[in-house]
Each structure stands twice: as C-alpha cells, then as structure tokens.
Amino acid sequence: MEWQPDEQGLQQVLQLLKDSQSPDTATQRAVQEKLEQLNQFPDFNNYLIFVLTSLKSEDEPTRSLSGLILKNNVKAHYQNFPPLVADFIKRECLNNIGDPSPLIRATIEIKRRNNVVYKCVCVTLCLLCL
C-alpha cells in the first residue's frame, strides 16, 4: 500500500511551510526549531515529498520550499532514512520530473545554468545512492 499522509499532520506541515515564508525573525526562529524537531521523524520527509509532488492545489512557492527543505534533509540525514521512506522519495521524484510548473520542475530536476549543475532533490538522492 502506498504511503498516505495523516490529514492533521499534513495541515501542520503546510502551516509550518507557510510560516517559514514570514519575514518576521521570531517566526523564522520558531520554524527552524520546529523543523529540527520534525527531522527526528523520518516520516516527515514523506510529508515534504507529498507536498512537493502531490498537492497541486497548493501555491508553487510552498510546494517548492517543501522540496528545498527535503533536499537539505536528504543531504543531512539520508543515512538515517528507513528504506521505505527513501524509496518513496525516489519514486515520487522520478514520477514528477515532468511537473507542469517550471518552479516545481526546477526543484525536482537537474538544473544547469552557465555550465554549473545546481543540485536538486533528484541529483542529491542520486549522489547519495552511489
């Protein structure tokens, strides 16, 4: 059976993503602390990839931010991800490389500009899997 988010957990993650876009320093600090707490739960990364790839009704900056946080989590904590979480993230990335949104594609895909490759979620995962 495919992973599905708990609705209450999903709403909490969405609120956190929206709060993280606030210019207020205190709010930013609180969000950072909450992100550090949530990183203790590998399932949190499933929520991030779900927001990035499946919540097409959400605004693109929120979806993209979810992917950027996921990329940072992959870089910092991938070795601690349970195999089911890692497999779910990889599958969702590959299934959504052709997202209609240029911003979401840029978050998921390889981005090359002026002969520089910018690491995205897929590239980060691929490098860690080698």
C-alpha positions as CSV (number, residue, x, y, z in Angstrom):
1,M,0.0,0.0,0.0
2,E,1.2,3.5,-0.9
3,W,2.0,5.9,1.9
4,Q,-0.7,8.5,2.6
5,P,-0.4,11.5,4.9
6,D,-2.5,11.9,8.1
7,E,-4.7,14.9,7.4
8,Q,-3.9,16.7,10.7
9,G,-0.1,16.1,10.2
10,L,-0.4,17.4,6.6
11,Q,-2.1,20.6,7.8
12,Q,0.6,21.1,10.4
13,V,3.3,20.7,7.8
14,L,1.6,23.1,5.4
15,Q,1.2,25.7,8.2
16,L,4.9,25.3,9.0
17,L,5.8,25.8,5.4
18,K,3.6,29.0,5.1
19,D,5.1,30.3,8.4
20,S,8.6,29.8,7.1
21,Q,7.9,32.3,4.4
22,S,7.3,35.0,7.0
23,P,9.8,37.9,7.1
24,D,9.5,38.0,10.9
25,T,12.7,36.9,12.6
26,A,11.0,35.4,15.7
27,T,8.7,33.3,13.4
28,Q,11.7,32.2,11.4
29,R,13.4,31.1,14.5
30,A,10.4,29.2,15.7
31,V,10.0,27.5,12.3
32,Q,13.7,26.4,12.4
33,E,13.3,24.9,15.8
34,K,10.2,23.0,14.7
35,L,12.0,21.7,11.6
36,E,14.8,20.4,13.8
37,Q,12.2,18.6,15.9
38,L,10.4,17.2,13.0
39,N,13.6,15.9,11.5
40,Q,13.7,13.3,14.3
41,F,10.8,11.6,12.5
42,P,11.7,10.1,9.1
43,D,8.0,10.2,8.1
44,F,8.3,14.0,8.0
45,N,10.2,13.6,4.7
46,N,7.3,11.7,3.2
47,Y,5.1,14.7,4.0
48,L,7.6,17.0,2.3
49,I,7.7,15.0,-0.9
50,F,3.9,14.7,-0.8
51,V,3.5,18.4,-0.7
52,L,6.1,18.9,-3.4
53,T,4.7,16.3,-5.9
54,S,1.0,15.7,-5.0
55,L,-0.5,18.9,-3.6
56,K,-1.1,20.6,-7.0
57,S,-3.7,22.8,-5.3
58,E,-1.1,24.4,-3.1
59,D,0.8,27.5,-4.2
60,E,4.0,26.9,-6.0
61,P,6.3,28.7,-3.6
62,T,5.1,26.5,-0.7
63,R,5.5,23.3,-2.8
64,S,9.0,24.4,-3.9
65,L,10.0,25.3,-0.4
66,S,8.9,21.8,0.7
67,G,11.3,20.4,-1.9
68,L,14.2,22.6,-0.8
69,I,13.7,21.5,2.8
70,L,13.6,17.9,1.7
71,K,16.8,18.3,-0.3
72,N,18.6,19.7,2.8
73,N,17.2,16.8,4.9
74,V,18.4,14.3,2.3
75,K,21.9,15.8,2.4
76,A,22.0,15.9,6.2
77,H,20.0,12.8,7.3
78,Y,19.7,10.3,4.3
79,Q,21.7,7.6,6.1
80,N,19.0,7.6,8.8
81,F,16.1,7.3,6.4
82,P,14.3,3.9,6.6
83,P,14.4,2.2,3.2
84,L,10.6,2.7,2.7
85,V,11.0,6.5,3.1
86,A,14.0,6.6,0.8
87,D,12.2,4.5,-1.8
88,F,9.0,6.6,-1.6
89,I,11.0,9.8,-2.1
90,K,12.9,8.4,-5.1
91,R,9.8,7.1,-6.7
92,E,7.9,10.4,-6.3
93,C,10.8,12.4,-7.7
94,L,11.1,10.3,-10.7
95,N,7.3,10.2,-11.3
96,N,7.1,14.0,-11.2
97,I,10.1,15.1,-13.2
98,G,7.7,16.4,-15.8
99,D,5.5,18.6,-13.5
100,P,3.8,21.3,-15.5
101,S,5.2,24.0,-13.2
102,P,8.6,25.3,-14.1
103,L,9.3,26.1,-10.4
104,I,8.4,22.6,-9.3
105,R,10.4,21.0,-12.2
106,A,13.4,23.1,-11.2
107,T,13.1,21.9,-7.6
108,I,12.9,18.2,-8.7
109,E,15.1,18.1,-11.8
110,I,18.7,18.8,-12.7
111,K,19.2,22.5,-13.3
112,R,22.1,23.6,-15.5
113,R,23.0,27.2,-16.0
114,N,26.3,28.6,-17.4
115,N,27.8,25.1,-17.2
116,V,27.0,24.8,-13.5
117,V,24.8,22.0,-12.3
118,Y,22.6,23.0,-9.4
119,K,21.7,20.2,-7.0
120,C,18.0,19.5,-6.7
121,V,16.2,16.7,-4.9
122,C,16.8,14.0,-7.6
123,V,20.5,14.9,-8.0
124,T,21.1,14.9,-4.3
125,L,19.4,11.5,-3.9
126,C,21.3,10.0,-6.8
127,L,24.7,11.2,-5.4
128,L,23.9,9.7,-2.1
129,C,22.9,6.4,-3.6
130,L,26.2,5.8,-5.4
